[in-house]
Amino acid sequence: MQDHDNATDIVLLRKDPHKLLLRHQTTIQIIVRRYIRSGMFAPTEFNDLVQQLNVHLLERIPQIQSQYNGSSLFRTYLSNVIRHACLDIRKSRRRNPVSFGLDRQSITDERNPHGRLLIEHDILVFNAILAQFHTQRPKLLLCLKLEFRIPISRQDLLEWYPQCSEVDIGLLLRTFGGDYQHMTDQQVYELLQPIMNKIEMKPTSADSIRRWVSQRILEILRLLNGSPPTSTHDRATLRILFEDHCAPFLLQS
């Protein structure tokens, strides 16, 4: 699957750079959130930074086309380009790093060893919680990606249901394999519902699937926060932890 994705990236790099960037919007967003969490940018700058990076990358497409030599996965190469662009933006503004702490909810300045230990602890706890779902884990991971509008892959679908037909895989990847931020929860789960019914061999409404996902999220948050609560995780910080889980290679320095 990784080879197939990389081959698709290379084709789009040569033939359709705009579609290539659309394909990697989640990559851009994860890296921007990473630098926001480090205190380099303010949380309110998120949308502006994503737009600025898109413009920057479009302007650099000829240079990227000539420099990318295939020695690494394209997404790894692109993530390095995005990180350097963020650093260039930071340098051009001549700003000093500022920590935008949000108490225990925040992912604090990564240069603070204590703060970084808290981040790493929460990621380990989150991964341990996911493991507790056992046979439901692949379904949960797929549904969390859909809930947070993270592109899904063929591997996600096959881990959920190894016998998933090529027709169903194609339908889901065409809709959820790229950018689908514009879709409502109702639209997402209505499209998933007939395929899930076929796979699980029982009638389930789109709203029932949505409620199942919401209940699992509440359960994960309860386990993350502890009893009595020692943390104040919410859906926003859960998304950050889940993005770390899905794409840890983006968060490495």
N, C-alpha and C positions, 0 to 999 in steps of 0.2 A: 504493500500500500504506500509506503514511504517513497519507493522508487517511482510509482505511478504519479504521486502528487508532485514530486520534483520534476518529472518529465513534463507534466502539465504546466508547471511554473515556467520552465524554460521555453516552451512553445509560446506561452502568453507574453513572456518578456520580449520575444522577437516580433510577435504578430499583433498583440493587443495589450499594451502596457496599462491602459485604463482598467480593463477587466482584471489584470494582474493585481492592481492596487485594491480594487474592490474585494478580491479574494483574500487579501492580507490586512483588511481593516482591523480584525481582532488582534493581530500581531502589533499593529501600531497602537491600538488602545491599551493593550496590556503593558507595553513599554512606557507609554505616557503615565499610566497609573503608577508604575514602578517609581518613576522619577518624582511624581507628586508625593508619593509616600515617603520618599527620601528627604523631602523638604526642599527640593530644588525649584519646584513650581507650586503655585497655589492651586488648591482643588478647583477653584472657579475658572481656572485657565484651561481645563481639560478640552472642551470643544474647540477653542481657538488653537490649541497646540496640535490637535489631531488634524485640523484643516491646514495649518501651516506646514505640517510634515507632509501632507498629501501634495501640496503645491511644490514643496522642496523635492520630493521624490519624482514627481512628473518632470520637473526641470532637469533632473539628473539622469533620466532614463537613458539618453545616449551614452553617458559615462558608465552607467551600470551595465549596459549591453556590452560595452567594450572591455570592461574590467572583470566581469564574472567569468571565471574559467572552469567552473564545475568541480573544483577540488573539495567543496563542501556543499551541503544541501543549500538550495537557494534561500529557503526561509532563514537559515542560520546566517547566511551572508547578508540578507536584507535586514535582519534584526540588528546586526552590527552597524549597518548604514544608518538605521533609525536611531540607534543609541548615540552615534557620533553626531547626528544632526541635532539631537536634543542637547548634547553638550555644547555644540556650536551656538545654539539659540541662547543657552544659559550664558555662555562667554560673551556673546555680542551684547547682552543686556547689562553686563557688568554688575550683576546682582550677587550679593552674598547669600549663601544658603540660609534658608529659614525653615525651621521646623514647625509644621502646622499640626500640632498634636491634638488628638481628639480623645484624650484620656485613654482608657483601656481599649476603646473601640478602634483607636487609630493604629495603623501600622507606623510605628515611630521611626525617627531618623535612623537609617541603617548604620550610620557611623557610630551610634551609641551601642556598645557591646551588650548592655543590659536589654535595650530595646530589641536588638537583633535576636537575642536569646528568646525573648517573648514570641517573636514572629516564628522562629523555628519550632518552638514548643507548640504553638497553636497549629502549625502545619502538620506536625507529627500527630497531635491529638485528632485533627480532622481526618487524616489518613487512617488512623486506628478506628475512628467512628465509621468510616466508609466500609472498612473490612467487616464490621459487625452485621452488615446487611446480607452477607453471604450470597445466596443464589439470586437475591434481588439487586445485588450491587450493579451488574451491567445495565439493568433497566433504569435504576436510579441515576447512574452516571449519564445515560442518554437523556433522561428527562431533565436533569439539572442543566445540561448543555442547552436544551430547548428552552428551558425557563429563563436562562440568562442570555439567550440568543448567541451562543457560541457555535460556530460551524461544526457540524458533525462529520464523521468520516465513515467509510465503508467498514472499517474495523469496529467502530462503535456498534454498528448494526449487527455485525456478525457475532460479536461478543454477547450482544443481547439475545440474538436468535440465529444460531449458526445455519439454519435451513432457510433463512430469509431469501425470498426469490429475487432474481435480478430485476424483475419488473418493480417490485416494492423498493428495492435498494435504489434503483434509478429515480423513482418518484421522490423519495425522501431526500436524496442527495441533490436533486435539481432544486429543491425548495430550501433545504436546511444546510446544504454544503457550503454556502457562501454567506453573503450579508442578508439577513432577514430581520433587521432591527425594526422595520416598519410594521411587522405583523403583530396583531393582537394575540393575547393568550387564547382567545376563542378560536381564532383562525389556526393557530399552531396545533391545538389539541383536536380540532375538528379534522384536520388533515391526518393526524397520527391515529385517530380513533379507529377507523375501519381496518387499518393494518394491525393495530394492537389487538383488536377483536379476533382477527383471523389467526394471529400467532398464539394468543392465550386461549382461544376457543371458548370465549364466553362474551356475552353482550355487555359492553361498557360504554357509557356516554362520554362525550368529550369533557363534560363538567366533572364527571367522576374521576377521570384521569387527572384533571387539574387539582381536584381536592386531594387525591392521593399524593401528588407531588407537594402540595402545600403542607400536608400533614408530615411528610418526611422531612421537609425543611424545618418545620417547628421542632421535630424530634431531634434533628441534628443540632439546632441552636440550643435546645435544652441540654444536650450532652456537652456541647462546647462550653456553655456558661457554667455548668456544674449545679449541684444542689447541696447546700445553699449556693446561690450564684456567686462566682468569684470573677466572672467576666461579663461583658455587656455586648456580646456579638449580636449583630442583626443581619438582615438580608444583604446589606451593602458589604459588610466585612466577610460574610460567607462567600459572596461572589469573588472577592479578592483571594480568599483561600482556595476556592475552587479553580480559579484561573492559575494559581500557583501549581495546583495539582495537575491541570491539563497541559500546561506549557512551562515546566520548570526551566527549560533551556533558555527561555526569554529573560529569566530573572537572574541569570548568572552574570557576574561582572567579568 
